[in-house]
Amino acid sequence: MATATSMGDITQYFDSKVLSDVVVSFDTPYGNCGINAHKIVLAKASEFFNTAFTGEFKESKSAEINLHDDDRFAVIGMLADCYGLVFDGRSEYSKEGVTIDCNDNGAGFVQYKVNLYVVADKYGVANLCTQIKERFPDMLVCITSTSVKEYPAYLDQVARSIYIDNQVAAKDLRAPLINTLVKHVQSCVSTKEFEALIMDVPELAVELFRALAGNTGGETGSKAGPGNVGTKRPRKRKLQCEVDDLIASTFQR
């Protein structure tokens, strides 16, 4: 479900020239793309747009604002949310939401939600960020098989998206991911896929093993249980050493 707006049902005005006073432009692999928008709608939803349109910036008097270095689908989703619409990350819009299945499409949608969170956080769309964080655990459940014998490949994909593609921007989504991996650890341990994941993503490996062990975080100075992934990080070299020890104790039995 889309974030509720305080302006009633304005979905029909999304990307409409009717009363539009600004075009939001962003880059795509095929060139520049623009969406017709309304400054009052964007300013109500976004701290960034509110500042841009009401402050002493050229955008306050311009009929166009340019966004750069963002995932294009996430930008579309963020703008659609401002109007009370849910974008499925591909081509469809709705007022109610998207059904998430345990398949490639479902995993792709959850990864899109990670990108959407990153963009919403960047542009200060606080309500959208809150909504994604609150619903993220349920999204992960939807793309995880109930079979303990099946490696959670879709969680693997999302983990790489959070820890590698959005290493800093998506940190707030790490804890629910770790919690979900803990619940499905029996289908992970002793698989080549899991070994590859923890070798490729040292921070995930340390946070996961600490959660499993109920570790208090040692030198990190903060608790790192399943619901509280530590905020302070040791140096990368120390992380890798810790991961090497954990791998040795887990796989070389």
SEFI-192477 format. One record per residue: residue in one letter; z, y, x of N, C-alpha, C, CB in turn. Coordinates in pm, whole numbers, plus 50000, padded with zeros to 5 digits. Atoms other than C-alpha are relative to their C-alpha. Last residue first. Glycine has a CB too. Layout:
REM SEFI-192477
aZYXZYXZYXZYX;...
***
This chain:
REM SEFI-192477
r498875009050020510834700753498499634985850040500475000449853;q499985009549890508434726353634501234991049990499985007450134;f501165008949994507564744353314500094989250107498785008250022;t500515004650130510714762253204498954989350012499435011649923;s498975007850069512774766353522499494994349868501235008849974;a499655011849923509754776253730501004991249925500565004050135;i501105009550013508464799853462500354987050071498705005950058;l499965005450135511834817053444498914989549977499855011149898;d498845009050011512034821453819500064993349865501295007750026;d500295011849918508494835553834501144989849993499765004150147;v500925008650074509304858853544499704987350077498705007549969;e499205006250106512304872853728499144990549918500625010749910;c499125009949937510204878954036500814992649894500945006850103;q500835011449963507514895853826500844989150066498875004450093;l500425007150119510054918553662499234987350037499145008949911;k498835007950041511564927953997499674991949875501225009249973;r499865010949903508114938554118501184991149962500195005650143;k500985010550027507494958453799500174988250095498585005650011;r501284997749933510694978553838499084988049982500215002850150;p499935001249855513354972253582498645002650061500524986150041;r500735011049937512814986053233500274999250149498515001549976;k500164997649857515195006653021499354988050066501355003150066;t500874988549981514555004252649499815003450147500565011949926;g499484989249918515894969152599499015011250021500424994750131;v500685001149871514524948252313500395012150081498454999149983;n499794988049921517114949452037499394998250138501495003450011;g500244987950078516624926051747500115012750080500955000549886;p501205000750082516104893951945499735012849924500114988849903;g500055011350092518724903452205498775000849914501254999649914;a501395004150018518014928152483499924987549916499324997750135;k500125013150060521174948352511498554996749975500794999349871;s500064999950145521004977752747499844986149948498865008949950;g499044990950058521784985853110499955000949849499795013450056;t500754990350079518604970753254500945009849931499134992849896;e500164987249934520694955253531499245010149917499324998150129;g499724998649856521884926453317499835014150048499114990850080;g500924990749934520154927352978500285002350146500035012749931;t499644986150028522844913152753499155009950077501455002450030;n499604992349883521214878752753500325014449962498914999750106;g498944991350048521144859452425500555008650112501104992049938;a498745003249932519204832452611501175008249946499865002450149;l499695014150019516244832852374501374996450058498934991450063;a499685001850141516244870752362500414985649971498825004049911;r498674994250020516424872452740500444998349855500005014850039;f499025009249944513504848252763501425005449985499714997350147;l499945012150081511414869252526501084990550052498654992949999;e499344996750127512194902352693500164987849911499225010849926;v498594997149974511404888353038500735002749869500155011950095;a499325012149955508134872352928501495002350018499394995150132;l499795008650117507024902652730500794987750040498664996049936;e498954993650081507544924553036500294991849874499585014249962;p498635002149950505644900153259501085006149913500115005750139;v499214989050057502454899853047501474998350041499865000449843;d500804987850014499724879453218500845012049957498884997849900;m500484996149867502014851953347499265013449993499074989150059;i498864994349928503884851053015499655003550144501164990249998;l499504987650060500634847552823501135005950082500484997549858;a500934989249966499044821953057500525013349947498604997149944;e499824997449857502114799453029499105011450044499704987350083;f498774992449986501944802952653500275003450146501184992249941;e500214986750057498304792452643501245008850019499664999049850;k500714991849902498884763452881499825014349950498644993850034;t501444998950025501464749052644499375009050106499725005549856;s500765010949939504884736752760498515000149964500604986949959;v499575005449870506784760352531499154987950040501484996049994;c500544992649884504834776752251500274993050132500595014050004;s501445002449995505224755151939499355007050118499345004649870;q500265014449983508964752651993498514996950008500634992349885;v500055003649858509134790452051499704985150020501325003650068;h501065009949985508194797951691499894994950144498675006049957;k499965009650111511334816551581498974988750017499755007249868;v498785008049985511614833551921500044989049893501255008949990;l500265010049896507984844851894501214990950021499635006950132;t500895010150058508784862051564499684989150102498705006549951;n499255007750100511774880651706499164988749943500485009149888;i499125008949926509744891152011500794991149902500985008150090;l500855010349939507054905451783500844989850075498975006550096;p500375010050102509644923351571499094989150053499325006949884;a498855007950047511114939051888499624990149890501085009349949;r499725011749917507804949752044501094991149940500425004550140;l500425012150071506584972651767500324987350078498515000749970;d499125002150116508545002951891499624987649920499955012149909;k498745006349962506824999852227500914996949882500745008850097;a499595009450105503405007052075501324993150031498934989449979;a500074994350134502525038752268500524990849890498605003849969;v498944990250026503725026452606500045003949853499805012450087;q498775003449929501774994352671501165009449970499745000050147;n499214988450042499114999752409501404999150060500085000949845;d500894989350047496344976952538500755012749964499194995249881;i501024996649901498664955352748499175011949955499094988050025;y499474998849864501984950052570498985004350104500594987050041;i498824991449990501014956852209500415002650144501164993949924;s500344986750049497464943452209501165009650018499604999349852;r500814993649896498444914052428499605014249959498744991750029;a499134997249886501204905052186499245007250111500624987150054;v499264987850034498814908151891500915003950116500824998149871;q500944988850001496454882752047500725013249974498924997849893;d500424997849861499274858552132499095012150007499284987450056;l498894992349943500634862151779499695003450145501334992349990;y500164986450051497184850851661501135009150047499944999949848;a501034992749926497294820551888499855014449953498674992949986;p500274987850079500574807951746499015009250071501315007549974;y499714988049920500334773251911499625012549920499224999650135;e501194991849978500334746351642500365012750076499345003549867;k500855006449900502924718751654498795008550037499544986549949;v499364998449869505644738451481499174993950111501394993749999;s499915012349924503354741951178500615002550137498624993550015;t498685005950025504114772150961500204987150079500184997349852;s500025013050067501144790451113501424994849982499164989950079;t499385010749922501674826851203500024987149920501435003950042;i501025005249909499334853951073500554988950089499455011250087;c501255003650069501354861950760498974993750094499405012349935;v499775012750070504674861250949498704995149937501105001549892;l500015010449898503384888351180500214986249939501075002850105;m501395001749957502544910650885499894988650102499455013150061;d500685008050102506024905050744498544997550035500105006949864;p499525013949995507584917151069499324991049899501504999649978;f500605007749891505264947551071500534985850010500245007150130;r500765011350052506264960150727499434991050109498885005149914;e499215007550098509064983750832499284987349955500315008649880;k498885006549933507274995151147500804991249903500935010550064;i500525011049918504035001750957501144992650068499015005450105;q500505010850086505785022050687499524988150081498885005249911;t498845006950059507745042550937499574988249916500835009749916;c499355007549892504605051351133501174991949946500505009550111;l500865011649972502815061050811500614991450111498585004550040;n499845009650109505675083650706499184987350022499615006449867;a498745007349992505765100651046500144989449891501155009649992;v500005004350141502145111351069501194990749984498634992949959;g498824996250076502835129951394499944996949852500235014350016;y500264988150081499395129151550501135003349902498724998149923;k500584989349918500225105551836499845012949921498644995750055;d498924994749918502485084251618499515011850083500574989050091;a499114992750090499725079751361501165006350076500534990649891;v500664987550037497285070351638500905008449909498654997249931;v500134991849879499595044051788499405013749966499124992850105;y498684994949967500555030251446499925009650120500974988450030;l499714989750099496885027251351501375006250026499954994149858;n500754988149961496175008451674500275011749905498494997050004;v499394995549875498944983651589499315012950047499904989050109;k498784993150038497634981751232500765005050124500904990949917;y500414986650046494174973151371501245008149962499044998949878;q500294992549878495814944351558499535014149967498934992750084;v498714996749941497294932951227499805007750131500824987150026;f499384989350079493874935251062501345004050061500194995549855;g500694987549970492214915251340500615011749926498534998849964;a499554995849867494834888051305499355013250039499674989350104;g498614995750010494154886050932500535005150132500864988749950;n499994987150070490394885050984501425005549989499384998649862;d500484989649910490714857651247500035013849935498584996850046;n501325003049946492864836051021499575011750089498974997649885;c499835005649865496384834150879498654995250051501034988450000;d500055014649991495674856750583500174995550145498694994749942;i500105004649862496714892850523500074984850003501125006150089;t499385013249984495994906750177499764995050142499444989949896;v500895010649952495144943750199500804987150013499365003950136;g499715006449873496724972850014499044988650029501414994950001;e498905009650004497064988249671500354993950135499664989249906;k498744993150024495005020049668501194990650017500015005949859;s499345003650126491895005449827501275008149985500304984849994;y498824992050033489335012550099500594995149869499645015149992;e499574998750139486764989550262501285008349986500224986149940;s500924992150083484724991550582500505003049860498714992849990;r501415003549984486474976050883499105009149916499774985349961;g500355000749858490084984850949498574996350027500874990250068;d499795013749950491134976350593499634998350147499214990349917;f501265004249937491645012750495500244986450063499515010450107;v499845009949893494505019550253498624996050049500804987649952;l500885011649996494245051550049500364990850116498545004450011;g499465010750084496845077449950499144987649995500195005049864;y500504998250137494965108050078500474988749906498475000650001;c499594986650043496875110550406499615002749855499385010650091;d498615000750045496405073050435500515013549952500894994850113;a500005006050134492635077650451501424999549943499394985950003;l500474989850093493065101250746500004994849857498595004850040;m498984989550008495175075950934499615010749899500235006450137;g498865005150076492805047350853501095010449983500574987750067;i500425000750140489785067250971501164995449913498804990449984;v500114986250047491595075751294499605000349854498995008050085;a498634995350023492595039251337500005014449951500834998750129;f499555005950126488995028351292501415004549965499944984650008;r500654993350113487865052851559500464994449866498494998750012;d500755010650067490395041551820499435005749871500914987649972;d499295008150099491405074151985499114988749949500475008749882;d499365011549936490355092652299500844991649905500885004750114;h500605006949886489565126052132500844987950044499845009750118;l499015009249945490075144151805499334991750108500604990949889;n500485011649925487965174651720501174991950055499075004450114;i499005003449900488805199851449499584986950064501444998949938;e500125013249936486165217251242501124998250100498634998450069;a500345009650106486105246150993499824986050058498725004349927;s501245007649984487895268551242499804990349884500004992350132;k501084992350061490465295251160498674992650004499855013350070;s499484994050123493625275151221498925007849926501185009150030;e500205009050113491725253451469500475006049868500734986950025;k501344997650055491535282951710499734991349878498944997350106;f501005008149934495275280851758498645002449934500374985049994;e500964990949936498025305651677498994992150082500735010250089;g499604993049879499825282051443498915009150054500404990150106;t499154988650034499225272251081500425008250121501224995249927;f500594991750106496265248451110500835012449968499844991849875;a501354995449967497085232451445499475010049899499044988150008;t499924990449890500825230451379498635005950031500594993450125;n499274988450050500355214051040500085010950106501424996049955;f500934991950077497685191251185500695012449943499384991749885;f501064994849913500025178351454499075009449923499194988450060;e499424989149921503015174851221498945006550089501174994950086;s499995001049854500905153950988500595012350067498624997750050;a499765013649951501095145750617500304999450149498824991349971;k498835005850065501505180250462500374986450059499744998649850;a498814993149952499135196150715501274994449937499905015049970;l499685004749865496465169950645501295006350052498845003050096;v499665014350009496475176750271500444994850136498804991849947;i498705001050064496605214750310500474985449992499965006149861;k498934996549909493775214150563501384998249938499845014350046;h499384988150058491395195350338501245003250081500344997949849;a498575000350031489025169150476500465013549947500814996150125;n499634988050076485385159750525501464999149958499085001949876;i499495002950134485105132250785500415013249935501204990050004;g499184990050066482965136051098500404995849860499275013149994;c499895002650144481515111451347500915010549939500534985649972;n498924993350069480255118651700499964997249850499955015050026;g500074985550008478035093351871501185005649922498705004349936;y501334996350047477315056251841499825015149989499734993649866;p501015004749904480235043652047498585004349964500054984950009;t500265014250024482435065951829498994995550105499484997449854;d501045007249929484005099851899499914985549955500245000650150;f499495008849896485965120351651498864991950058501114990749944;s501025006949920485395149251414500664991550107499035010150064;v499315006349887487715160951136498974991550074501214991349951;v500585013049966485735184550913500754994850122498455001150029;v500015004049860487645213150752499334986350014501444999750057;d500024988249914487695233550431500074996550148501145009349963;s499745002849859486845207050173499915012950082499024989450055;l498854992249953487085219449813500344997650147501204996949915;v499394992050105484615191949708501295006550053500304991349875;k500274986049971482935180250027500615009349896498505002350008;s500804993250102484585146349986499795014650040500684999049860;d501374998549948485795124650273499065005849894499484986350048;f500185004849863488935116850070498535000250038500584985850015;y500404989149911488975138749759499834995650145501035011149994;q501414996850020488935109949513499515011150092499775004149856;t500885009449929492205096949658498535003749988500214985949946;i501074991849941494085128049548498994991050073500595010550098;d501145008249961496485111049310498865008850049499544991249881;g500615007850105499625132249309498864991650052499525008949889;m501004991950069500325159049567499344992349886498955004750099;s499274991450094503565145249709499055008349916500975009150075;t500114985749973501675116649873500785007849895498535004550003;a500064991450117502675080049875499915014750042501224997749910;t498864991250008501845061050193499855009249880500175008150131;a500084987749924499195034950120501295008049987498825008449955;m500004988150085500005000050000500005012450088501235000149904;
***
